[in-house]
Amino acid sequence: MGEYLKTADSDWFKQRLIVVMYCVIAAFVVLICRLFYLQVIEGEEFRRLSENNCIRLQSIDPQRGLIYDRNRVLLVDNRPSFDLSIILKDAKPVDDTVEKLSGYIKVPADVLMSKIKKCKGISIYKPFLLKRDIGRDALAAIEAHKYDLPGIKINVRPRRHYINRQIAAHLIGYLSKISSDELKSGKYPACRSGDFIGKFGVEKAYGAYLRGKRGGRQVEVNATGQVVRILRTVDAWPGHNIYLTIDLKLQQKAEKLLEGVAGAIAAIDPATGEILALASSPSFDQNSFVNGMSHKQWHALVSNRFRPMENKAVQGEYPPASIYKIVTAIAGLEEGIINNNTTFYCSGHYKFGDRDFRCWKKRGHGNVDVVRALAESCDVFFYQLGQKLGIDRLAWYAKACGLGAPAGIKLDQEASGLIPTAAWKKRRTGIAWLQGETLSVAIGQGYNLVSPLQMLVLTSAVANGGIRYKPLILKTIETSEGKIISDDSLHTKRKITGKLPASRQTLEIVKKGLWQAVNVRKGTARIARIDGIAISGKTGTAQVVGRQQDEDSDEEDRAFHLKPHAWFVAFAPSDDPKIAVVVIVEHGEHGSTTAAPIARELIRTYLGKLET
Amino acid sequence: MFDRRLVHYFDWGLLGLTIIFGFVGILILYSAVMAGTPGPQKMLCIKQLVWYFIGLVAMVISFLFNYKMLERWAHAIYAICIMLLIAVLFFGSYAGGAKRWLILGPVSIQPSEMVKIAVIIILARYYSKHANIGGLTLRELITPLIFTLIPFVLIVNQPDLGTAILLILIAGSMTVFVKIEKRSYIYITAFCSISIPVIWFLLKEYQKQRILTFLNPDRDPLGAGYHIIQSKIAVGSGMIFGKGFLQGTQNILAFLPEQHTDFIFSVLAEEWGFIGSLIALLFFLLLVVRGLTIAYGCRDTFGTILAGGITILIFWQIVINIGMVMGLMPVVGVPLPFISYGGSSIITVMICIGILMNISMRRFLIE
């Protein structure tokens, strides 16, 4: 009985519903009162505000972070750009205003008018950009006649400036206007059309840190568009400053050494993995992207047959040629197929099946051990070693040496290269692996492809005793007040990505070979020798095969494109390496004559600088 | 098969209101999209019309069966909606920084809209079994809390703060309507006054900033604060008689980013003035009162609570949306029933109306 009385029945709910009804009516009364207040009591004022559309937002662009080299030398900064825009609603009569304006900025009035007419969809209440970066003289003239020029606005916007033209352009990258696809992608939530974003290199990879945060102002303007009152201001936050690992002096030297050829140089500190220089040739002017370039200029840049827009050190893929012999030697020593006393006889060629594999030295090297084979780059030695190893063992060692996979530099589009295996070929072509192909692979030809950066990391690992470090391009990131930002995702800390599959003993043998290559009479890299500095290195001459040529390319052009690429890797000083270098010169013919002197000069510059 | 009394008791008034709202909604949407910037937006009117007709079908389906079936299906409906929300988590598509939509062929649906009804149904079922004159004890509140918190967490993570808060408001109002024991009130108040400072302390700085901005849009003068100012200018500048259809200048200049969805009331107020807005508000009030009358007239507890809950949902959406447009409420993405553009929102409202009609026409039927 008691339980029954406690049950909530219809009548009980009816009482509660009446209370709900009162609450609902009260809420609506509040809404109606508010409506009455806004529309009737304050309506006049709001009507006035709406008529001129008085309250507007002005954006305050943040200062983008600066970029320095490892010694705090400024590489990239911002300078003010005075952008001229017009608000059509305020600029009445438009023809008149534009006419006057054209005199100050020295642009014919009809050019300006046609520019305005071309953009039909633009809002007459929003500033429309007439001319970017009008310069200080025009600015002074316009400011002086400000009251004569209704609706004309000058915005000071920071504009990216790359101080050293064409230096480290591929590493630093460039800014350019955000495209509508990028806006839609949702990757740049804070950006608007007309903003500049990093499109390449560090500017892109660390764009989120460099960008800063936009600020703005709520302002009230009068009928001619002049600001009467600033209602609210939100300050812009400047972006973070970036300190790269490169050394400007060394970088400039590298760029100079590459002048007139297509190719790349990269240098690394073997003890940390910090990239000291990263040059790719030909280069391009980053400022032209910020200033905007004509269709013709752009076309010339992208259709240039020397591919200036490609960072050849990171994105380029080439056959490793004789430099690969380092890998073959490690594999042979580690697998116990050879030791430092094992010799093979080189008669200048090696017959395998029905094919004759030649050594680069026609007369042959005679009996060679592994150290001499590396120093003199004997092909026949490595043909025989490769044959004994077999393709899959060789590929395992190559991959363990970091080849066939990106080295992990924080730049876009890093090439991974290609390390072929029997299974890969079967999958790819459907044809079984041929024994003879192993021989080509063993000396770095055949299907093998590597990037200069991978070879650099390999050389650096040989130099430092077998540790593969992640190549770093960033030393620190600091806020504009100088506070260091530490975050693992920044890639500023030394990081081991792997170890060479080689014992200390094996590495000593390989290093001896590389030392002899430069420092004994018959060594292939003898040209790289400098008195007083012990350099170790390995040359490479990559045969170019099967490159498809354009129909209309002339004979000379074709001959050029059939010339081999010249490689050289080196580190110095040999016993206590401070720098490792990779040089590739496309179609430079011989590693020993073209690439080795470049590396020598770079090392001389760097170590000479360390001493002073 | 079909009981003729059903036709006799059919709620023609509610149908009339629905049709009027549909008509007014299209008219205002037309103004919002036609006057603004050119572009693909013009298609929205036609799309909205299609949504209305789909909504009408959904409404009819919602009153054809006896609403008492909902009591039996409550758990299944709830489970399906939760699964859809989880599906959004994994397969949802991004738009404007949030993952709210499921793309099913040509249409994208927003499960967080549907889940509101599912929560109302499952709570109505639970409360119809546990309601008593003394009020709900703490122990009895645990189950409804879990029913609400599961979708709440899923929606907050999308993130869709507006819908999540709306969900809490609806569940909370329903619970208060059913009555909570006095002792429970004291416990809840004590718990909140301790836990809220603790949670505040645990929040990250940017989360605190977001909540503060949410409560006070003035803190964000370039975003929400600016929208509120523009919205208030739009509403206020309508004055008594409005600027006339398609004549709203704030509307034409497209100063509000969501003028065809969340801020659509500002278009109505600017173009139709105080008189038009007042009439619209009174019609909305009529709708809510009609809903409460249906709850009043219903004779079983489940039906009463269900009708009450659905009316509360419609009520909160109206008050939050219009309050926001007039600068009384935080800026949250809650659509105005019938008027705001959006398929999921229209269909949800129509289903709500359908269920109200269902309860209304079966009030005298005894199995």
Boltz contact constraints between the chains, C-beta under 6 A:
constraints:
  - contact:
      token1: [A, 6]
      token2: [B, 132]
      max_distance: 6.0
  - contact:
      token1: [A, 6]
      token2: [B, 133]
      max_distance: 6.0
  - contact:
      token1: [A, 7]
      token2: [B, 132]
      max_distance: 6.0
  - contact:
      token1: [A, 8]
      token2: [B, 131]
      max_distance: 6.0
  - contact:
      token1: [A, 8]
      token2: [B, 132]
      max_distance: 6.0
  - contact:
      token1: [A, 8]
      token2: [B, 133]
      max_distance: 6.0
  - contact:
      token1: [A, 10]
      token2: [B, 299]
      max_distance: 6.0
  - contact:
      token1: [A, 13]
      token2: [B, 304]
      max_distance: 6.0
  - contact:
      token1: [A, 14]
      token2: [B, 296]
      max_distance: 6.0
  - contact:
      token1: [A, 17]
      token2: [B, 292]
      max_distance: 6.0
  - contact:
      token1: [A, 17]
      token2: [B, 295]
      max_distance: 6.0
  - contact:
      token1: [A, 17]
      token2: [B, 296]
      max_distance: 6.0
  - contact:
      token1: [A, 21]
      token2: [B, 292]
      max_distance: 6.0
  - contact:
      token1: [A, 24]
      token2: [B, 288]
      max_distance: 6.0
  - contact:
      token1: [A, 24]
      token2: [B, 315]
      max_distance: 6.0
  - contact:
      token1: [A, 27]
      token2: [B, 319]
      max_distance: 6.0
  - contact:
      token1: [A, 28]
      token2: [B, 285]
      max_distance: 6.0
  - contact:
      token1: [A, 31]
      token2: [B, 281]
      max_distance: 6.0
  - contact:
      token1: [A, 31]
      token2: [B, 322]
      max_distance: 6.0
  - contact:
      token1: [A, 32]
      token2: [B, 281]
      max_distance: 6.0
  - contact:
      token1: [A, 34]
      token2: [B, 326]
      max_distance: 6.0
  - contact:
      token1: [A, 34]
      token2: [B, 328]
      max_distance: 6.0
  - contact:
      token1: [A, 35]
      token2: [B, 277]
      max_distance: 6.0
  - contact:
      token1: [A, 38]
      token2: [B, 235]
      max_distance: 6.0
  - contact:
      token1: [A, 38]
      token2: [B, 236]
      max_distance: 6.0
  - contact:
      token1: [A, 39]
      token2: [B, 236]
      max_distance: 6.0
  - contact:
      token1: [A, 39]
      token2: [B, 238]
      max_distance: 6.0
  - contact:
      token1: [A, 39]
      token2: [B, 239]
      max_distance: 6.0
  - contact:
      token1: [A, 39]
      token2: [B, 274]
      max_distance: 6.0
  - contact:
      token1: [A, 40]
      token2: [B, 274]
      max_distance: 6.0
  - contact:
      token1: [A, 42]
      token2: [B, 236]
      max_distance: 6.0
  - contact:
      token1: [A, 43]
      token2: [B, 236]
      max_distance: 6.0
  - contact:
      token1: [A, 43]
      token2: [B, 239]
      max_distance: 6.0
  - contact:
      token1: [A, 46]
      token2: [B, 233]
      max_distance: 6.0
  - contact:
      token1: [A, 46]
      token2: [B, 236]
      max_distance: 6.0
  - contact:
      token1: [A, 46]
      token2: [B, 237]
      max_distance: 6.0
  - contact:
      token1: [A, 47]
      token2: [B, 237]
      max_distance: 6.0
  - contact:
      token1: [A, 47]
      token2: [B, 239]
      max_distance: 6.0
  - contact:
      token1: [A, 49]
      token2: [B, 233]
      max_distance: 6.0
  - contact:
      token1: [A, 50]
      token2: [B, 233]
      max_distance: 6.0
  - contact:
      token1: [A, 50]
      token2: [B, 237]
      max_distance: 6.0
  - contact:
      token1: [A, 50]
      token2: [B, 249]
      max_distance: 6.0
  - contact:
      token1: [A, 50]
      token2: [B, 250]
      max_distance: 6.0
  - contact:
      token1: [A, 55]
      token2: [B, 229]
      max_distance: 6.0
  - contact:
      token1: [A, 57]
      token2: [B, 226]
      max_distance: 6.0
  - contact:
      token1: [A, 125]
      token2: [B, 253]
      max_distance: 6.0
  - contact:
      token1: [A, 216]
      token2: [B, 222]
      max_distance: 6.0
  - contact:
      token1: [A, 218]
      token2: [B, 221]
      max_distance: 6.0
  - contact:
      token1: [A, 232]
      token2: [B, 221]
      max_distance: 6.0
  - contact:
      token1: [A, 234]
      token2: [B, 222]
      max_distance: 6.0
